Amino acid sequence: MNLPAIAQSFVLHFGEMGSRWGINRTVGQIYALLYISPSPLCADEIVEALGISRSNASISLRELQAWNLVVLKHLPDDRRDFFAAPEDVWQILRVLVEERKKREVDPTLTVLRELLLREPEGDQDRHAQRRLAEMAKLIEQLTTWYDDVKGMETDRLIGLLSLGAKVTRLLEATDRVVSLGRTGRRTGKA
């Protein structure tokens, strides 16, 4: 690998993390390389930078394209395909979350719903279904929240994240207002 020290450390780290995230090490390294590259790279440049085989680079690039994490680009007077990572980190986050939801959360929710529709054969099945119902409810709440949040403008998302624990105080204040509305009197709390 003939990369500057910082770039090499980042690429190597992403390769190691890739295996923990359920992707091939090379896929992680290629993505990291494309992310920090100031310009789009062709497969030959990726092969040279990472010291990997051309077939490994091609397979990994196809996987990244399937995840919508790389953009195919063409340069004037060059017939080769060039690849780049999206510039906006928020777009990258949105793509990653959406792809993971499609590949992991949605199928799990489908299975949970199907299992909840089955007629229980005994106490163990009824117990299992109660537990599965709790899990399904949680996942449905999270996906509903995700659907609400995913369309937010980036500035709004940044504002939401910057609230942190302040959200708790807002919810507590809302609870007090709702409580006041129900009782019709002041609670003495501010």
ZABA-270335 format. One record per atom (N, C-alpha, C, O): residue in three letters; x, y, z. Coordinates in pm, whole numbers, padded with zeros to 5 digits, always signed. Example, Ala and Ser with C-alpha at 12.3 -4.5 7.8 and 13.67 -1.06 7.14 Angstrom:
BEGIN
ALA+01319-00569+00780 ALA+01230-00450+00780 ALA+01320-00330+00780 ALA+01424-00332+00846 SER+01285-00225+00708 SER+01367-00106+00714 SER+01290+00003+00787 SER+01341+00114+00804 
This chain:
BEGIN
MET+00085-00117+00000 MET+00000+00000+00000 MET+00089+00123+00000 MET+00169+00143+00092 ASN+00076+00206-00101 ASN+00162+00323-00116 ASN+00087+00452-00081 ASN+00100+00551-00152 LEU+00013+00451+00025 LEU-00065+00568+00064 LEU+00008+00647+00171 LEU+00090+00591+00244 PRO-00021+00777+00181 PRO+00034+00854+00293 PRO-00010+00791+00426 PRO-00111+00720+00430 ALA+00063+00816+00531 ALA+00042+00748+00660 ALA-00101+00762+00713 ALA-00160+00662+00756 ILE-00156+00881+00711 ILE-00292+00901+00763 ILE-00393+00824+00680 ILE-00480+00756+00734 ALA-00380+00834+00548 ALA-00472+00762+00459 ALA-00460+00612+00479 ALA-00561+00541+00485 GLN-00338+00563+00489 GLN-00316+00420+00507 GLN-00378+00371+00639 GLN-00440+00265+00642 SER-00360+00446+00745 SER-00418+00407+00875 SER-00570+00402+00866 SER-00632+00309+00917 PHE-00630+00501+00802 PHE-00776+00505+00789 PHE-00826+00387+00704 PHE-00923+00322+00741 VAL-00761+00361+00593 VAL-00800+00251+00504 VAL-00787+00116+00575 VAL-00877+00032+00566 LEU-00677+00096+00645 LEU-00658-00029+00719 LEU-00763-00046+00828 LEU-00817-00155+00848 HIS-00791+00062+00899 HIS-00892+00056+01005 HIS-01030+00020+00948 HIS-01101-00064+01004 PHE-01067+00083+00838 PHE-01197+00055+00778 PHE-01205-00089+00729 PHE-01312-00150+00733 GLY-01094-00143+00683 GLY-01092-00284+00644 GLY-01119-00374+00762 GLY-01196-00470+00752 GLU-01054-00343+00876 GLU-01077-00423+00997 GLU-01220-00407+01046 GLU-01283-00505+01086 MET-01270-00286+01045 MET-01407-00262+01091 MET-01508-00327+00997 MET-01614-00372+01041 GLY-01476-00333+00870 GLY-01566-00395+00773 GLY-01606-00535+00813 GLY-01723-00573+00802 SER-01510-00613+00859 SER-01542-00750+00899 SER-01635-00752+01020 SER-01716-00845+01034 ARG-01627-00653+01106 ARG-01718-00644+01221 ARG-01857-00598+01179 ARG-01956-00628+01246 TRP-01864-00524+01069 TRP-01992-00475+01018 TRP-02058-00574+00923 TRP-02168-00550+00873 GLY-01991-00686+00898 GLY-02049-00787+00810 GLY-02017-00769+00663 GLY-02087-00821+00577 ILE-01910-00694+00634 ILE-01867-00680+00494 ILE-01723-00728+00483 ILE-01651-00738+00582 ASN-01685-00757+00362 ASN-01551-00803+00332 ASN-01449-00694+00365 ASN-01477-00575+00349 ARG-01332-00734+00412 ARG-01225-00638+00447 ARG-01190-00549+00328 ARG-01172-00428+00344 THR-01181-00608+00210 THR-01144-00530+00091 THR-01252-00428+00058 THR-01220-00316+00016 VAL-01377-00464+00075 VAL-01487-00369+00050 VAL-01469-00248+00141 VAL-01482-00134+00096 GLY-01440-00272+00269 GLY-01418-00162+00363 GLY-01299-00076+00323 GLY-01305+00047+00331 GLN-01192-00140+00280 GLN-01072-00064+00240 GLN-01099+00021+00116 GLN-01058+00136+00109 ILE-01168-00037+00018 ILE-01197+00039-00104 ILE-01286+00158-00071 ILE-01264+00268-00120 TYR-01388+00134+00012 TYR-01476+00245+00047 TYR-01397+00356+00116 TYR-01414+00473+00083 ALA-01312+00320+00211 ALA-01232+00420+00282 ALA-01143+00497+00185 ALA-01130+00619+00195 LEU-01081+00425+00092 LEU-00995+00489-00007 LEU-01074+00588-00091 LEU-01029+00701-00113 LEU-01191+00547-00138 LEU-01274+00636-00220 LEU-01323+00756-00139 LEU-01334+00867-00191 TYR-01353+00733-00012 TYR-01404+00841+00073 TYR-01301+00952+00090 TYR-01336+01070+00086 ILE-01176+00915+00108 ILE-01074+01018+00133 ILE-01005+01067+00006 ILE-00927+01161+00010 SER-01034+01003-00106 SER-00970+01044-00231 SER-01025+01179-00278 SER-01146+01200-00278 PRO-00935+01270-00319 PRO-00982+01401-00365 PRO-01048+01396-00504 PRO-01114+01492-00545 SER-01030+01285-00574 SER-01091+01272-00707 SER-01134+01126-00727 SER-01084+01037-00659 PRO-01226+01104-00820 PRO-01269+00966-00847 PRO-01151+00879-00890 PRO-01056+00928-00951 LEU-01158+00749-00858 LEU-01052+00655-00892 LEU-01107+00546-00983 LEU-01223+00505-00970 CYS-01023+00499-01075 CYS-01061+00385-01157 CYS-01014+00257-01087 CYS-00936+00263-00991 ALA-01061+00145-01134 ALA-01027+00017-01071 ALA-00876-00005-01069 ALA-00823-00056-00970 ASP-00806+00032-01175 ASP-00660+00013-01179 ASP-00590+00093-01068 ASP-00494+00045-01007 GLU-00638+00214-01043 GLU-00578+00296-00938 GLU-00606+00236-00799 GLU-00522+00241-00710 ILE-00724+00179-00783 ILE-00760+00114-00656 ILE-00672-00008-00634 ILE-00621-00030-00524 VAL-00656-00089-00740 VAL-00571-00208-00732 VAL-00429-00170-00692 VAL-00369-00233-00605 GLU-00376-00067-00755 GLU-00239-00023-00725 GLU-00227+00032-00582 GLU-00131+00001-00512 ALA-00324+00113-00541 ALA-00316+00175-00409 ALA-00327+00073-00296 ALA-00261+00087-00193 LEU-00410-00031-00317 LEU-00435-00127-00209 LEU-00357-00257-00224 LEU-00353-00338-00131 GLY-00296-00278-00340 GLY-00222-00402-00362 GLY-00313-00525-00363 GLY-00280-00628-00305 ILE-00427-00512-00428 ILE-00523-00622-00437 ILE-00537-00665-00582 ILE-00491-00596-00673 SER-00602-00778-00603 SER-00621-00825-00740 SER-00732-00746-00809 SER-00819-00688-00744 ARG-00726-00746-00940 ARG-00827-00675-01020 ARG-00965-00737-00997 ARG-01064-00664-00986 SER-00974-00869-00989 SER-01104-00934-00969 SER-01161-00901-00831 SER-01281-00881-00817 ASN-01074-00896-00730 ASN-01119-00859-00595 ASN-01173-00716-00595 ASN-01274-00688-00532 ALA-01103-00627-00665 ALA-01149-00488-00674 ALA-01284-00481-00745 ALA-01373-00408-00700 SER-01300-00554-00853 SER-01426-00551-00929 SER-01544-00602-00847 SER-01651-00542-00845 ILE-01522-00715-00779 ILE-01628-00772-00696 ILE-01664-00676-00583 ILE-01782-00655-00553 SER-01564-00617-00521 SER-01588-00525-00410 SER-01659-00399-00456 SER-01747-00348-00387 LEU-01621-00348-00572 LEU-01688-00229-00626 LEU-01834-00258-00659 LEU-01920-00173-00638 ARG-01862-00378-00711 ARG-02002-00415-00738 ARG-02082-00420-00608 ARG-02198-00378-00604 GLU-02020-00472-00503 GLU-02090-00476-00374 GLU-02118-00335-00323 GLU-02227-00308-00273 LEU-02021-00247-00334 LEU-02041-00109-00291 LEU-02149-00040-00376 LEU-02226+00040-00324 GLN-02154-00072-00504 GLN-02260-00018-00589 GLN-02396-00072-00548 GLN-02495+00001-00550 ALA-02403-00200-00511 ALA-02529-00259-00467 ALA-02578-00192-00340 ALA-02699-00183-00317 TRP-02487-00146-00258 TRP-02523-00076-00135 TRP-02547+00074-00160 TRP-02582+00147-00067 ASN-02530+00119-00282 ASN-02545+00261-00319 ASN-02445+00350-00245 ASN-02475+00465-00213 LEU-02327+00295-00220 LEU-02226+00371-00147 LEU-02115+00428-00235 LEU-02029+00502-00187 VAL-02117+00393-00362 VAL-02022+00455-00455 VAL-02100+00507-00575 VAL-02206+00455-00612 VAL-02044+00609-00634 VAL-02104+00671-00750 VAL-02013+00644-00870 VAL-01893+00667-00863 LEU-02071+00596-00977 LEU-01996+00572-01100 LEU-01983+00704-01174 LEU-02081+00776-01193 LYS-01861+00736-01216 LYS-01836+00862-01288 LYS-01758+00832-01415 LYS-01684+00734-01423 HIS-01776+00917-01511 HIS-01698+00909-01635 HIS-01627+01042-01655 HIS-01685+01149-01635 LEU-01503+01032-01696 LEU-01423+01151-01720 LEU-01409+01174-01869 LEU-01407+01078-01946 PRO-01401+01299-01912 PRO-01387+01327-02055 PRO-01263+01260-02113 PRO-01157+01257-02051 ASP-01278+01206-02231 ASP-01168+01142-02305 ASP-01107+01022-02233 ASP-00992+00987-02258 ASP-01184+00959-02146 ASP-01136+00839-02078 ASP-01251+00738-02074 ASP-01358+00768-02022 ARG-01229+00620-02129 ARG-01335+00521-02140 ARG-01353+00438-02013 ARG-01449+00361-02002 ARG-01262+00452-01919 ARG-01269+00372-01797 ARG-01380+00424-01705 ARG-01422+00539-01712 ASP-01426+00334-01619 ASP-01520+00372-01515 ASP-01442+00423-01395 ASP-01343+00363-01355 PHE-01487+00533-01339 PHE-01427+00589-01219 PHE-01531+00584-01108 PHE-01652+00589-01133 PHE-01483+00575-00986 PHE-01571+00559-00871 PHE-01538+00663-00766 PHE-01422+00701-00746 ALA-01644+00709-00699 ALA-01627+00806-00590 ALA-01730+00775-00483 ALA-01837+00721-00511 ALA-01697+00811-00360 ALA-01794+00804-00251 ALA-01875+00933-00254 ALA-01822+01037-00293 PRO-02001+00928-00214 PRO-02077+01053-00206 PRO-02005+01153-00117 PRO-01940+01115-00020 GLU-02018+01280-00150 GLU-01948+01385-00076 GLU-02011+01412+00060 GLU-01940+01437+00157 ASP-02142+01408+00068 ASP-02216+01447+00187 ASP-02223+01330+00286 ASP-02282+01227+00256 VAL-02162+01347+00404 VAL-02163+01239+00504 VAL-02305+01206+00550 VAL-02333+01092+00587 TRP-02393+01304+00549 TRP-02532+01279+00587 TRP-02602+01192+00483 TRP-02685+01108+00519 GLN-02570+01212+00356 GLN-02625+01125+00252 GLN-02573+00983+00271 GLN-02648+00886+00257 ILE-02446+00970+00304 ILE-02387+00838+00329 ILE-02459+00771+00446 ILE-02495+00654+00438 LEU-02479+00845+00553 LEU-02550+00790+00669 LEU-02691+00746+00630 LEU-02735+00637+00669 ARG-02761+00829+00555 ARG-02897+00794+00513 ARG-02898+00666+00429 ARG-02983+00579+00448 VAL-02804+00655+00337 VAL-02796+00535+00253 VAL-02768+00412+00338 VAL-02834+00309+00323 LEU-02670+00422+00427 LEU-02635+00308+00512 LEU-02753+00263+00597 LEU-02782+00143+00605 VAL-02821+00357+00659 VAL-02934+00321+00745 VAL-03046+00259+00661 VAL-03104+00157+00701 GLU-03076+00318+00547 GLU-03184+00265+00462 GLU-03150+00125+00411 GLU-03236+00037+00411 GLU-03027+00104+00369 GLU-02987-00028+00319 GLU-02990-00132+00431 GLU-03034-00245+00409 ARG-02943-00096+00550 ARG-02946-00191+00662 ARG-03089-00222+00701 ARG-03122-00336+00733 LYS-03175-00121+00697 LYS-03316-00142+00728 LYS-03377-00241+00629 LYS-03446-00335+00669 LYS-03352-00220+00501 LYS-03407-00309+00397 LYS-03356-00451+00412 LYS-03430-00547+00390 ARG-03228-00466+00447 ARG-03165-00597+00449 ARG-03181-00671+00582 ARG-03175-00794+00585 GLU-03201-00598+00691 GLU-03201-00662+00822 GLU-03331-00641+00900 GLU-03390-00737+00950 VAL-03376-00518+00909 VAL-03492-00487+00993 VAL-03621-00533+00927 VAL-03702-00601+00990 ASP-03642-00497+00800 ASP-03766-00533+00732 ASP-03791-00684+00728 ASP-03902-00727+00759 PRO-03691-00766+00691 PRO-03715-00911+00694 PRO-03747-00964+00834 PRO-03830-01054+00849 THR-03681-00910+00935 THR-03707-00953+01072 THR-03850-00919+01112 THR-03920-01001+01172 LEU-03893-00800+01079 LEU-04030-00760+01111 LEU-04132-00847+01037 LEU-04236-00880+01093 THR-04103-00883+00914 THR-04191-00972+00838 THR-04205-01107+00907 THR-04315-01159+00921 VAL-04093-01164+00950 VAL-04096-01294+01019 VAL-04173-01282+01150 VAL-04254-01369+01182 LEU-04148-01177+01226 LEU-04219-01159+01353 LEU-04370-01152+01329 LEU-04447-01216+01401 ARG-04412-01076+01230 ARG-04556-01063+01201 ARG-04616-01198+01162 ARG-04726-01233+01205 GLU-04542-01274+01080 GLU-04591-01406+01039 GLU-04604-01499+01159 GLU-04702-01573+01170 LEU-04507-01497+01248 LEU-04511-01583+01366 LEU-04624-01544+01461 LEU-04682-01629+01529 LEU-04654-01416+01466 LEU-04762-01370+01553 LEU-04900-01409+01500 LEU-04997-01416+01576 LEU-04908-01435+01370 LEU-05036-01476+01310 LEU-05065-01625+01328 LEU-05179-01669+01311 ARG-04963-01701+01362 ARG-04982-01846+01379 ARG-05063-01876+01504 ARG-05057-01804+01603 GLU-05136-01984+01497 GLU-05213-02031+01613 GLU-05116-02100+01709 GLU-05048-02195+01671 PRO-05110-02053+01835 PRO-05019-02117+01931 PRO-05065-02259+01963 PRO-05184-02287+01973 GLU-04967-02347+01980 GLU-04998-02488+02009 GLU-04994-02518+02159 GLU-05029-02629+02200 GLY-04953-02424+02239 GLY-04946-02450+02382 GLY-04896-02328+02456 GLY-04880-02220+02399 ASP-04872-02348+02584 ASP-04827-02237+02670 ASP-04693-02179+02625 ASP-04674-02058+02629 GLN-04601-02265+02583 GLN-04471-02215+02538 GLN-04486-02126+02415 GLN-04419-02023+02405 ASP-04572-02165+02322 ASP-04596-02082+02204 ASP-04660-01948+02242 ASP-04623-01844+02189 ARG-04756-01953+02336 ARG-04821-01828+02379 ARG-04719-01735+02445 ARG-04718-01615+02421 HIS-04633-01794+02529 HIS-04527-01714+02592 HIS-04435-01654+02485 HIS-04403-01536+02488 ALA-04394-01738+02391 ALA-04305-01691+02283 ALA-04373-01580+02204 ALA-04308-01480+02172 GLN-04500-01595+02174 GLN-04570-01492+02097 GLN-04581-01360+02175 GLN-04572-01253+02115 ARG-04601-01368+02306 ARG-04603-01244+02386 ARG-04469-01172+02375 ARG-04464-01050+02358 ARG-04361-01248+02386 ARG-04228-01188+02374 ARG-04204-01133+02233 ARG-04147-01025+02216 LEU-04247-01208+02133 LEU-04231-01163+01995 LEU-04314-01037+01969 LEU-04272-00949+01894 ALA-04431-01029+02030 ALA-04516-00911+02014 ALA-04447-00787+02071 ALA-04454-00679+02013 GLU-04379-00804+02186 GLU-04303-00693+02244 GLU-04194-00647+02148 GLU-04175-00527+02126 MET-04122-00744+02092 MET-04014-00711+01999 MET-04069-00644+01874 MET-04014-00545+01826 ALA-04178-00699+01820 ALA-04238-00642+01699 ALA-04285-00499+01724 ALA-04266-00411+01639 LYS-04345-00475+01839 LYS-04392-00340+01872 LYS-04274-00243+01876 LYS-04282-00133+01821 LEU-04166-00283+01941 LEU-04048-00197+01949 LEU-03992-00167+01810 LEU-03965-00052+01777 ILE-03977-00271+01729 ILE-03921-00251+01594 ILE-04015-00164+01511 ILE-03968-00079+01435 GLU-04146-00184+01524 GLU-04241-00100+01450 GLU-04233+00046+01494 GLU-04240+00136+01412 GLN-04217+00068+01626 GLN-04201+00206+01675 GLN-04074+00269+01619 GLN-04074+00384+01577 LEU-03966+00193+01620 LEU-03839+00244+01566 LEU-03849+00274+01418 LEU-03798+00376+01372 THR-03913+00185+01342 THR-03924+00210+01198 THR-04016+00327+01169 THR-03993+00401+01073 THR-04120+00344+01250 THR-04208+00461+01233 THR-04129+00588+01262 THR-04139+00686+01188 TRP-04051+00587+01370 TRP-03967+00702+01403 TRP-03866+00728+01290 TRP-03845+00842+01249 TYR-03806+00621+01241 TYR-03710+00636+01131 TYR-03777+00697+01009 TYR-03721+00787+00946 ASP-03896+00649+00974 ASP-03967+00704+00858 ASP-03995+00853+00877 ASP-03989+00930+00781 ASP-04027+00894+01000 ASP-04050+01036+01028 ASP-03922+01118+01013 ASP-03924+01229+00961 VAL-03812+01062+01060 VAL-03686+01136+01065 VAL-03612+01136+00932 VAL-03544+01234+00899 LYS-03624+01029+00854 LYS-03540+01017+00734 LYS-03566+01126+00631 LYS-03478+01158+00552 GLY-03684+01183+00631 GLY-03713+01290+00535 GLY-03674+01428+00582 GLY-03688+01525+00508 MET-03624+01438+00704 MET-03585+01568+00756 MET-03468+01626+00679 MET-03381+01553+00631 GLU-03467+01757+00669 GLU-03351+01824+00610 GLU-03231+01805+00702 GLU-03246+01790+00823 THR-03114+01807+00644 THR-02992+01784+00720 THR-02977+01881+00835 THR-02940+01840+00945 ASP-03007+02010+00814 ASP-02994+02108+00922 ASP-03085+02073+01039 ASP-03048+02093+01155 ARG-03204+02022+01009 ARG-03296+01981+01116 ARG-03241+01861+01192 ARG-03249+01855+01314 LEU-03184+01765+01118 LEU-03124+01648+01184 LEU-03009+01688+01275 LEU-02996+01637+01386 ILE-02926+01778+01227 ILE-02815+01825+01309 ILE-02868+01892+01435 ILE-02815+01871+01544 GLY-02973+01972+01420 GLY-03034+02036+01536 GLY-03092+01934+01633 GLY-03077+01948+01754 LEU-03157+01832+01579 LEU-03214+01727+01664 LEU-03105+01655+01742 LEU-03119+01632+01862 LEU-02996+01619+01674 LEU-02886+01550+01741 LEU-02819+01639+01844 LEU-02774+01591+01948 SER-02811+01768+01816 SER-02744+01857+01910 SER-02826+01880+02036 SER-02774+01927+02137 LEU-02955+01847+02032 LEU-03038+01861+02152 LEU-02994+01767+02263 LEU-02997+01803+02381 GLY-02955+01646+02226 GLY-02908+01549+02325 GLY-03007+01532+02439 GLY-03125+01506+02416 ALA-02959+01547+02561 ALA-03041+01527+02681 ALA-03146+01637+02698 ALA-03237+01623+02780 LYS-03134+01745+02624 LYS-03234+01852+02634 LYS-03371+01800+02592 LYS-03473+01855+02634 VAL-03375+01697+02510 VAL-03501+01637+02469 VAL-03576+01586+02592 VAL-03698+01597+02598 THR-03505+01530+02688 THR-03567+01481+02811 THR-03637+01594+02885 THR-03750+01578+02931 ARG-03570+01707+02896 ARG-03632+01822+02965 ARG-03755+01870+02888 ARG-03855+01908+02950 LEU-03749+01869+02757 LEU-03865+01908+02675 LEU-03982+01813+02699 LEU-04096+01856+02712 LEU-03953+01682+02703 LEU-04059+01584+02728 LEU-04117+01600+02868 LEU-04238+01587+02887 GLU-04032+01628+02966 GLU-04081+01650+03102 GLU-04171+01773+03109 GLU-04274+01770+03176 ALA-04131+01880+03040 ALA-04214+02000+03037 ALA-04348+01972+02969 ALA-04452+02019+03013 THR-04344+01895+02862 THR-04466+01857+02792 THR-04556+01773+02883 THR-04678+01792+02886 ASP-04496+01681+02957 ASP-04574+01600+03051 ASP-04644+01687+03155 ASP-04759+01662+03189 ARG-04573+01790+03205 ARG-04633+01880+03304 ARG-04751+01956+03244 ARG-04855+01971+03309 VAL-04736+02002+03122 VAL-04845+02075+03055 VAL-04965+01983+03036 VAL-05079+02023+03060 VAL-04940+01861+02992 VAL-05049+01765+02971 VAL-05116+01734+03105 VAL-05238+01727+03113 SER-05036+01718+03209 SER-05090+01690+03342 SER-05176+01807+03389 SER-05284+01785+03446 LEU-05132+01928+03367 LEU-05209+02047+03402 LEU-05341+02049+03328 LEU-05445+02083+03384 GLY-05336+02014+03202 GLY-05458+02012+03119 GLY-05558+01912+03170 GLY-05679+01936+03162 ARG-05512+01800+03220 ARG-05603+01697+03271 ARG-05665+01737+03403 ARG-05784+01715+03426 THR-05584+01796+03489 THR-05634+01830+03623 THR-05699+01966+03628 THR-05782+01993+03716 GLY-05662+02053+03534 GLY-05718+02187+03533 GLY-05660+02277+03641 GLY-05713+02384+03667 ARG-05552+02235+03703 ARG-05490+02317+03805 ARG-05338+02310+03793 ARG-05284+02224+03724 ARG-05272+02402+03859 ARG-05127+02406+03857 ARG-05071+02304+03954 ARG-05129+02279+04059 THR-04957+02245+03917 THR-04894+02147+04006 THR-04790+02210+04095 THR-04742+02147+04189 GLY-04753+02334+04068 GLY-04650+02401+04148 GLY-04510+02374+04093 GLY-04413+02434+04139 LYS-04500+02285+03997 LYS-04370+02258+03935 LYS-04349+02355+03819 LYS-04445+02394+03752 ALA-04225+02393+03796 ALA-04196+02482+03684 ALA-04152+02405+03564 ALA-04123+02464+03460 
